[in-house]
Structures are given as structure tokens and as C-alpha cells.
Amino acid sequence: MGKIACLWDFFQDKIVENVSRALLLGVMLFAFVEVVRRYFLGDTYIWYQDVAVYLTLTAVFIYFAITLKANAHIRLGLLVDYLERRGGVWKKAAATLEILAHSLSLVFCILFVWYGVEFVRVGVEFGRHAENADFLLLWPFYIILLVGFVFLIVEFARLLYAAVTKITVKGEA
């Protein structure tokens, strides 16, 4: 199990993170080109905004799980930290609250992917395009969103496992 976790961490830290960075850098460079075109030529690509928005969303979607793993996401930190500082039974309540939060988040992500598969199928079937970019099919972005949520499922499962292990193995919260 440790080897799989190391491979997953390598995949997330070296591949996914760099792909996300490259996408954001590409969007910034493309935005720079658009500003120059608008300033010097008085012209711009009408499809630029759609491409920029969807590429930015792609980078963010696949980066969700990395922020979760780095503990750089929105969480119940204020309440959990307060309860942990109080010690005793409150520390156990904080651990239980974290387990509940991770469980609910995991269930939400699983349901999102479960129902999202049908959304992708419909998107492929009807071939919806971006509003100003007829060449830009939207279903690949739907798939990327689901992939981002699958990455979140893995990370929430890891967090849930760590929280349950913390409360059961050590006998403390």
C-alpha cells in the first residue's frame, strides 16, 4: 500500500501539478498576446475568452486534490483547532468532526462523479460547443472536471483513513 501511495504522490506532485502550471502559464501568455493584438492592431479573437476560461478551469479542476493534500483548502479548521486545544473529550470530538467532514466530502465527490458520468454522456451525444468558439467542444472539460473529482475521492479517502487510524490506533484523538 505504501508503494501505491508513493506512486500517487509522485503522479500528483510531478505530473498533475506541472500540467496545471503549464496550462495556467499558457493562458497567461495567450492573454498577453491578446492584449498586444488589441492595443496594436485594434483587433482580438472573439473566441479568446472561451478558451481562456475553459483552460483556466481545467487547470483548477485537476489541481483541487493537490490543494487538499497540502491542507490548503477550506475546512473546519477554526472549530477543530479550538476543540483540540481544549483537550480531553473535546479532542475526541474534534477528531470525530473531522471524520464526519471527510466522510461527507467523500460521499459528495462520489455522487458528483456518479451523476457526472451521465452529464458527460449527454454532452458527447449532443456535442455542445462553447458559445464563441465553435471548435471548442465542452464534453472534454466535463470529463476533466470528473477526473478532478476522482482525484479528490482518492485524497478524501486518504484523509478519512488517516483520521480513523488516528482515533482508533492511538486511542486518542
C-alpha positions in Angstrom: 0.0 0.0 0.0 2.9 2.4 0.7 4.3 2.0 -2.8 0.9 2.8 -4.3 0.7 5.9 -2.1 4.2 7.0 -3.2 3.3 6.5 -6.9 0.1 8.5 -6.4 2.0 11.3 -4.6 4.6 11.3 -7.4 1.9 11.5 -10.1 0.1 14.3 -8.3 3.2 16.3 -7.3 5.2 15.9 -10.5 2.8 15.3 -13.3 -0.6 16.8 -12.4 0.9 19.9 -10.7 3.2 20.6 -13.7 0.4 20.1 -16.2 -1.7 22.6 -14.2 1.1 25.1 -14.1 1.7 24.8 -17.8 -1.9 25.4 -18.6 -2.1 28.5 -16.4 1.2 29.8 -18.0 -0.3 29.1 -21.4 -3.4 31.1 -20.6 -1.3 34.0 -19.3 0.8 34.1 -22.4 -2.2 33.9 -24.6 -3.8 36.8 -22.6 -0.6 38.8 -23.2 -0.8 38.1 -26.9 -4.5 39.3 -26.9 -3.6 42.5 -25.1 -0.9 43.2 -27.6 -3.2 42.4 -30.5 -5.9 44.7 -29.1 -3.5 47.5 -28.4 -1.5 47.5 -31.6 -4.0 46.0 -34.1 -7.3 47.1 -32.6 -8.4 43.5 -33.1 -8.9 40.5 -30.9 -10.0 36.9 -31.3 -13.7 36.6 -30.4 -13.1 33.0 -29.1 -10.3 34.0 -26.8 -12.4 34.4 -23.7 -14.0 31.0 -24.0 -10.6 29.3 -24.5 -9.1 31.2 -21.6 -12.0 30.4 -19.2 -12.1 26.7 -20.1 -8.3 26.2 -19.9 -8.2 28.0 -16.6 -11.0 25.8 -15.2 -9.1 22.7 -16.5 -6.0 23.7 -14.6 -8.1 24.4 -11.4 -10.1 21.3 -11.7 -7.1 19.0 -11.8 -5.4 20.9 -9.0 -8.2 20.5 -6.5 -6.8 17.3 -4.9 -3.3 18.8 -4.6 -4.6 21.7 -2.5 -6.5 19.2 -0.4 -3.4 17.1 0.1 -1.4 20.2 1.0 -4.1 21.2 3.5 -4.6 24.4 1.6 -8.4 24.1 1.3 -11.4 25.4 3.1 -12.1 23.2 6.2 -13.4 23.3 9.7 -10.1 24.4 11.0 -11.2 27.1 13.4 -13.6 24.8 15.2 -11.4 21.7 15.1 -8.3 23.6 16.3 -10.3 25.1 19.1 -11.7 21.8 20.2 -8.2 20.1 20.0 -6.7 22.8 22.2 -9.3 22.2 24.9 -8.1 18.6 25.2 -9.7 15.6 26.7 -13.2 14.7 25.4 -13.1 17.8 23.2 -10.1 16.5 21.4 -12.0 13.3 20.6 -15.0 15.4 19.4 -12.6 17.3 17.1 -11.4 14.1 15.6 -15.0 12.8 15.2 -15.9 16.1 13.5 -13.0 15.7 11.0 -14.1 12.1 10.3 -17.6 13.3 9.7 -16.4 16.1 7.4 -14.2 13.8 5.4 -16.9 11.2 5.1 -19.5 13.8 3.9 -17.0 15.2 1.4 -16.1 11.7 0.1 -19.8 10.9 -0.4 -20.4 14.2 -2.2 -17.5 13.6 -4.5 -18.6 10.0 -5.3 -22.1 11.2 -6.0 -20.8 14.1 -8.2 -18.8 11.6 -10.3 -21.6 9.1 -10.4 -24.1 11.6 -11.8 -21.5 13.4 -13.7 -20.9 10.4 -16.0 -24.4 10.8 -17.3 -23.8 14.5 -17.9 -20.7 13.7 -19.9 -22.6 11.1 -21.9 -25.3 13.7 -22.8 -22.6 16.3 -23.6 -20.9 13.8 -26.0 -24.2 12.9 -27.6 -25.4 16.4 -28.2 -21.9 17.8 -29.0 -22.3 21.1 -27.2 -19.8 23.8 -28.1 -18.5 26.9 -26.4 -20.6 30.0 -27.1 -18.0 31.9 -29.1 -15.6 29.1 -30.1 -17.4 26.6 -32.3 -14.2 24.5 -32.5 -14.3 24.0 -28.7 -16.3 21.0 -27.6 -17.3 21.2 -24.0 -17.5 17.5 -23.1 -13.7 17.1 -22.7 -13.9 19.8 -20.0 -16.8 17.9 -18.3 -14.5 14.8 -18.3 -11.6 16.8 -16.8 -14.0 18.0 -14.0 -14.9 14.4 -13.2 -11.2 13.5 -13.2 -10.5 16.3 -10.8 -13.3 14.9 -8.5 -11.9 11.4 -8.8 -8.5 12.8 -7.6 -10.5 14.4 -4.7 -12.1 11.0 -3.9 -8.6 9.5 -3.5 -7.4 12.3 -1.3 -10.6 12.3 0.9 -10.3 8.6 1.3 -6.7 9.0 2.4 -7.7 11.8 4.8 -10.5 9.7 6.2 -8.3 6.7 6.6 -5.7 8.8 8.5 -8.4 10.4 10.7 -9.9 7.0 11.6 -6.5 5.5 12.2 -5.6 8.4 14.4 -8.6 8.0 16.6 -8.5 4.2 16.8 -4.9 3.1 16.8 -3.5 5.7 19.2 -6.6 5.6 21.3 -6.5 9.4 21.4 -8.0 12.0 19.2 
